[in-house]
């Protein structure tokens, strides 16, 4: 039986990336007829296009108008034509208007156009001579815009031809900024000609007057930093003055300069036959829209000296002369630069910048938050605000970090030690990738946008154009990973507690600190006695009732702070919390009347940064210290009721989830405070952390399901399965929540069910995200790990475990436990899991493979250069040793020993002792090491506010961990030795019983 040739051809089109095969088939046939180029050659070239369907449609449209232009272009450089038209319908429309411009796309040089190339090309387009265009007619603007798009097409061709566009982003963005500067320069030349010609609306001035008027166009933001987008508002400030007082005085010069500025902006942005390029935005000028469009240099300086707000100095951080009088522009930059770098020491500067960033996020329409590439959480602005804040705070005294470009500034911050190399590398990589995605979105229609598309076809085009794969799911997965990491780093750096302290140190305040007081503070343990005096002064100065009470308490509290691990941080945190609470009556009463609460405050703040940072956001939590009951973990059913009540009160999912996140933060803080000053066992702590995680996931799933699953599809069952330490109810502070997702279509179309399940997963991850206290739902323990689908149907799980399951996947299921969603589906999934994790006849080969994997994990997963003995999880005698041994026993014996059918490591170990599978003394050594490692991990996180699996070698941190575990002061050596001893004993037991 012979194949249909057309069917075979359509298969080839699908392989080439076409989507609408029937339409593409017809379009290719027409294009081949119009150009005389064989169809096979066209299909082969189309593979380079991000959107072959859009590209062939565009080529046919242009060819119908000018077949010769298309034929010539495709004959010379087909890959360039397909790449640009396949990524940009905006350029497709441009070439439809101007088919002759295709010749430049395929004839220009290979690399990026230089700044000189761009300047010369744009000047030539308007016939500029001595700063004046050859004509004042509107045609000059048309020619300028056509030439600009020609040059940007060259940039796009270079950009789209790169195998890794993130690597060349810096150069591409710089070229786009240079193109914008050249366009403004050419438009200014036309504006000068229009003023001399007396074009209506421009005024009429003599050529000598116009020539004697100096106008500098200062680029702000991305244009000033040479990191511009394809289509972006170009923020500018205009500076003008007379260049020759004998010809034109300053007053007249400002009038002329204002008209020049207006005409220059019109040349770029006003509606004409050739569409506008982008918006020229002068609203960052002094007094904004209400202020004069053009000011003299002296007027600008006077304004910034007297009236400017902190955000205006942040805006000036990237100022650079883009066009016009370079000497005047450079003088402006030189005049404002010292003021920019002094702004970081302004009162409440850091807080004002933080609030500004939060306002930006708050003002995003709720429907757009999840799609905002630029302004949303984990987006471009998180990187830029973080870098700028660090620059402005530390740049007060360090000139080496005074860079305009975000990426250059990141490099400088790393070099000078303000950001860790790993954080900076991830920040820079993710910033580049976000910017590449932004570029591709703007190239699509040559319009300003920062919203991720929602339809599958557009996502697929974006993925191909950004070199992130062939499918929309790839770009979404990459974006989610980027957002999560960017937000994590942003929060860690942007809300550094000490950042405000650094920024708030006035240069002359040292002279106000009495030497004797400083010496006394240093003697009792403060590392920065001068800083401590400043905080004490801020807390106790004034005549308010609060200040009076603070003056009574401070001498005692200072001693309590000094007894802690980090008295400097404790005092700083206390000052911040006091300022947040203001003159709150209960706070004053508690400080005055409850010495126990005051002492516990100092112990908490000087002993735990985790607690201190959370208390700054929830200062009212200090009230809990006055009641032991308030520090007890709240039962799960109480938290469930509160979460359900929250969702009843709030109509929108955003408001409801904001309240649920607040509930989670509050309860985690309660647990942390109880762990530091209360009487909380490691088991109680794990139970409390697990409970609040479950409540959060359950509340999030309820809210997301209402948004995602329509009533007609409500038969879909969906559940969340806890894995790992979450499944074992063994969470510590900083632990990820390992999960898997399962669904049951119940008669729904399978593809529809899968789509809804994936949307539920994305919704869960999006709405559970917390920028202040990260909550990572980690699905890496699912079948096939990161390569497997995020969600599977119950039948798909059954099929997978029947046919392909690996030994480690059966091992992972040992801690599987349902936590949210359909109860019946959870029960059926766990029945399925029981068959896999509790086999009647253990697979000897599988058990050997588990032992081999364990040995490999010990050698490969430990960070290079890390002291193995200090790794609490993967090191000898650590958590991994105990858990893998217990899990091996479960795989071997749980089918016959019911007590081993538990997700709890300690319960399973106890059952193994009861079943005479493990000697009691061996089990005690394993349990002791496991509990100590768990306590040390949580204490390490409580102490530093950062998650780590490594026992620190720093004696101060070890002492701090010891204090949290109720060792006496100066017990660093004792803590270290107890861990080493316990780990050695556990390791000996493990090696004997695990490897035999």
C-alpha positions, 0 to 999 in steps of 0.5 A: 500500500503506497503512502499519500505524498501529501501526508509525507510532506505534512510530516516533514512540515511538522518536523520543521516546526510548523503548527497549522500544517494545512495552512503552511502547506498552501503558503509554502506552495504559494511562496515557492511559486512567487519566488521560484525557490524550491519548496524543499529549500524553503522548508529546510530554511524554515526550521531556524524560525521560532514561528515557521507558520508566522514567518511563511505567512509574512513572506507570502504577504511581502512577496505578493507586493514585491516578489523580487525583494523576497526572492533576493533576500532568501537567495542570499541569507535565508536563515536571517530572513526566517529567523527575524520574521519567525520571531517578529510579526512587527518586523514582518509588518515593517518589511511589508511597508518597506520590502526594499529594506530586506536587502539590508537585512541580508547584506549588512555585516555579521556582527552588531552595529557599533555606536559609531555605525548607529550614529552615522546611519541615523544622522545620514537618514535625516541629512544632518550637517552641523547639527541641523537636518537637511529638511524640516518636513515630516518626511525626515521623521519617516526616514529616521524611523525607517532607518532606526528599524533597519538598524534594530533589525540588524541587532535582532538578526545577530541576537536571534542567530546566537545559540545562547542569547543570554551570553550576548544579552549585555552586548545586544542591550548596549547596542539597543541603547546606542540605537536609541541615543542615535535616534534621539540625536537625529530627531534633535537635528530635525527639531533644530531644522523645524524651529528655524523653518518655523514649522507650525507648533515649533515656533520660529527662531534664527539659525544662530539662536538655535545653534547657540542653544545647548541642549543635553538629553540625559538618559535614565534607567536602562537607556542610561545604563546601556541595557535597553530593551527592544521596545521600552520607554526611554526615560530622559531629563533635558538640560539646557542653557545658552552657549553664547550669551551674546547671541541668546541669553539663558531665558531665551535659550531655555525657551528654545531648548524646551521647543527643541525637546518637544519636537525631538520627542514628537519625532520619536513618539508621535503618530505618523505614516511610519509607526512611532518607535517608543515613548520618550518619557521625561517624567523623572525630571524635577517635580515630574509632570508639574515641573519645567520640561527643560532646566538649566544645570544650576536649576537642576542642582538647586532642586536636588540639593533642596527638594529631591526625594530618595527615589529621585536619587535612585533614578539618577543612579544610571544617568548618562548623556544620550544625545545633544550637547555631550559636554553639558550632559557630562557636566550634569552627570558630574554634578549630580553623581555625588548627591546620588552616592550620598543619598544612601545615608539619608534617614530611612533610605533603605526602608523607603526603597523597600517600600517602593519595591513592595508598592510596585508589586502591590499595584500589579493587577491581580490577574497579571501577577503570575504573568509579570516578567518584569514587575512580579515576584521573582522578576527583573525588578527584584534583581534590579532593586536589590543591586541598586539598593546594595550599591546606594548603601555601600557606595556611599563610601566605596567608589568601586561599586559605582556602576550603571549597568546591572550586570557590571554592578553585580560583578563589582559587588562580588569583587568587593565582597558585598554579595557571595559569588554563588548568589551573584552568579545565579542572579546574573544568569537568571537576570540574563534569561529573564531579559532574553525572554522579555526581549523575545516578547517585545520583538514579537509585535515590536511593542512594549510588554512584560506579560508572559503569554497564556496560550500554548502556541505563543509559549512555544514560539517564545521557547524556541526564540529564547532557545529554551526548548521546543515546547511551552512547558519548557519555558514555563518550567524554566520561568518558575525555577528562575522566579523561585531562585530570584525571589529567594536571593532578592529577599535574602539580600534586599531585606538584610536586617543590617542594611538599614543599620549601615545606611543609617550611620551619619558621618558625624555621629561618632563624635557624640559617643562618649569614649567611656561608654563605648569601652564599657560596651566593648568590654561586655561583648558588643563588637560595635560599641559605637553602633550600640550607643546609637541604637540605645540613643534612638530607643531612649531619647525624647520625652515620650512615655515609651522613651521613659520606660526604655530608659529604665529598662535599657541598663538591664536589657543591655546586660541581657543582650551582652549575655547572648550570642550576638548582642549587636544584632539583638539590640538592632533587632529590638530597636527595629521592633520597637520602632515598628510597634511605636507607642502601642499600649500593651507593648509599653505595659509588657516592657514595664511590668514583665521582666520575664518577657523582656529577658526572653526578648533579649535572649531570642533576638541575640540568639536567633536571626531567624526569630529576629527577622520574622519578629520584625515583620510580626512585631506583635508576636512579642506579646506571646512572651508574656504567656506560656500558653501563647508559645505552645504549638496550635493544634492542626484542627484549630489552624484548619478552622482559621484557614477555612475562615480566612477563605470564607472572608476573602473573595479573591484568591490573592487576598485569601492566600495573602492571609494564609501566608501570614498565618503560616509565618505567624505559626512558624515564628511561634514554633521558632520562639518556643524552640528557643525559649520554650520547652519543645522537643524535636518531635514536637517541633517536627509535628508543629512544622509538619502541621502548618505545612499541611494546613498551608497546602490544604488551604492553597489547594482549596483556593486554587481548585476553585479558580482552576477547575470549572464546575463541569470538570469537578469530578476530577480528583486531585491529591498531594502526597507528602514525601521525604521528611515531610511525609515522615512528619520530621520537618525541621526549620528550613526543610523543603516540603517534598511532594508528589501529585496524583489525580483521577479523571473519573470520566474526564477526557484524559488530556483535559484531566492532565491539563487541569492537574498541571494547572493545579500544580502550578497554582499550588506553587505560585500561591504557596510562594512566600517571598519573606519565608520561602515555602518550596514544594519540591516534586523531585522525588516523583517517578523519573525525578525532574524528568518526569511529569509533575502530575500523573493519574493514578493509573499512570502511577500504577503502570509506571511502578509496574513496568519501570520503577527503580529501587530508589523510587520504591524507597522514596515511597516508604515515606509517602503520606497523603496530606491534601485533596481527595481522601479516597484518591489518597487511600487508593494511591497509598494502597498502590504504594504499599504494593511497591514499598512493602513487597512480599519478596524483596528484590535482592538486586534492588537492595544491592542497588540501594546500597550502591546508590548510598555509597555513591551519594556519599562520594558524589553529593557532598560539596567538593572540599567539604569536611565529610564529618561535619555534614549532618545529612550526608556525612558519616553517622548523619541523617542519611545513614540512619534513614537509609538503614531503616528504609532498607529494613522496611523494604526487606521486612515491612510486608511481614512486620506491620510495625515497620509500615510507618513513614516515621524513621524513629517509629520504624526503628523502634518497631525493628527493635521490637521485631528483633531485627536490630539490637536495642543498643545499636538502635539507641546509637542510631536514634541518638545520632539522628535526633542530635543531627535534627536538632543541630540542623534546626538550631543552625537555621534558627541561629543564622536565619539560613538553611545549612546541613553543615555543622559550622567550624566557626567557634562563635556559631558553634557556641550559638548553636550550643546555647540554643540546645541549652549547653552552657556558654562557651561550649563550642568544643563540647557541641562539636565533640558530642556530634563527632562521638555520636556520629562515629558510634552511629556510623559503626553500627550503620556499616555493620548492619547496612553493608553487612 
